Amino acid sequence: MDWSSRALKTLQKSRFSLVKIPAGWGECHLNDTRIICWQGRERCEGWGYLGAWTEGERVILEALGQLLENKMWSFLQENSLREADAWLRDRNSVPALPEDSYQELREFWGDIQQAIKEWASGGKVLRDYRFPSEKVFATLSLPEKIQQLKAFFSSERLSGFYRQGGRLEVLDVDGMTVYIALFCSTIPPGALLDWLQLTLSETFREPALNLVPEDFPSGDPLKKQFD
């Protein structure tokens, strides 16, 4: 089956293919090295993809970028890849691409929708996290400690916190003391800090870990809740 003329033109004039993820963007890693990324909490303010996509998949991702520009993320949640196919067609009755062009993207469509839904709720894409069984937190280097802490604080364990508008940033680590910027939103600060302390100690198998909340580096006016 031939491609539609619109599909061919879309491939020739790629707008959304990237070589790196811009700072502050959300991202969804599919199998191997393929990545979809985006910007904007309420609406699509940026769209991109990286990795080893087939030409057919690239056309579909380009079409999605065109469709999503400046639209609320609810558009993506309420629609499927059929919207991209319809946009790429020259005639309504003739498919724009061979059917197998959509196969893998259909398999991952739910993952993409969920990742962007999490991003829209809390500005993060949350993943499962487990502290490696062979590691001892106390013996890690400072960069390794910070890396593991950031991964933990971006895990599904904190999904409820982010859904309620909470914000958290790792600032520094000094031995067993972890300095964080923390905004609790509607959650009682004392109870949240106690829960974070307990969960952190259990996750890293280190009862001596201690959380210290500090100001956000940006001088966020919501920082005063622990003063």
C-alpha positions, 0 to 999 in steps of 0.5 A, spaced: 500 500 500 502 507 498 502 512 503 498 518 502 501 525 499 500 528 506 504 523 509 510 523 505 510 531 506 509 530 513 515 525 513 519 530 509 518 536 513 519 533 520 518 538 526 518 534 532 524 530 531 529 531 537 536 529 538 536 531 546 530 532 551 529 539 552 530 541 560 524 541 564 520 536 559 516 530 561 518 524 558 516 517 556 521 511 555 518 505 551 522 499 549 529 500 547 531 507 546 525 510 543 523 516 547 517 521 547 517 527 550 513 534 551 512 540 555 506 544 558 502 542 564 495 543 562 496 544 554 501 541 549 506 547 549 511 542 546 512 535 543 518 531 540 521 524 539 528 521 539 530 514 538 530 508 532 523 509 530 520 507 523 519 512 518 511 510 518 512 511 526 515 518 525 510 520 520 504 518 526 508 522 531 509 528 527 501 528 526 500 527 533 505 533 534 501 537 529 494 535 532 496 536 539 499 543 539 496 548 544 491 543 545 489 541 552 492 534 554 484 532 555 484 531 547 490 526 548 486 522 553 480 522 549 482 520 543 486 514 539 491 514 534 485 514 529 486 521 529 493 521 527 491 517 521 485 521 519 489 527 519 494 524 514 489 521 509 488 524 502 481 521 502 477 519 508 476 512 505 483 511 504 488 509 509 494 514 510 499 508 511 500 501 512 496 498 518 503 495 521 505 502 521 501 503 527 502 496 531 507 498 536 505 505 537 498 502 539 501 497 544 504 503 548 498 508 547 496 507 554 503 508 557 503 514 553 497 517 555 498 515 563 505 518 563 502 525 560 496 524 565 501 523 571 505 529 568 499 534 568 497 532 575 504 533 578 509 535 573 512 528 573 512 522 570 512 517 576 516 510 575 517 504 580 523 504 584 527 499 588 533 501 592 538 496 589 539 490 594 547 490 593 548 497 595 549 500 602 546 507 602 552 510 607 557 507 602 555 511 596 558 517 593 555 524 594 553 523 586 550 516 587 546 518 593 543 524 590 541 520 584 538 514 588 534 520 592 531 523 586 529 516 583 525 515 589 522 522 590 520 521 582 517 514 584 510 511 584 510 511 592 509 519 592 503 519 586 498 521 592 503 527 594 504 530 587 496 529 585 495 533 591 499 539 588 505 537 592 512 539 590 519 536 592 526 537 590 533 534 593 537 540 595 543 536 598 546 530 602 551 531 608 552 524 610 545 521 613 542 528 612 538 529 606 536 537 605 530 538 601 525 543 598 518 541 600 511 544 599 506 540 602 499 543 598 493 541 602 497 535 606 499 537 613 506 538 613 508 535 620 504 528 618 507 528 611 514 529 613 514 523 618 511 519 613 517 521 608 522 520 613 519 513 615 518 511 608 525 513 606 529 510 611 525 503 609 526 504 602 534 505 603 534 500 609 538 506 613 534 508 619 539 514 621 537 517 615 534 524 616 530 529 612 531 537 613 526 541 609 529 548 607 527 554 602 526 553 595 532 555 591 527 560 587 525 563 593 518 560 592 513 564 597 510 557 599 516 555 602 514 558 609 510 552 611 516 549 616 518 556 619 
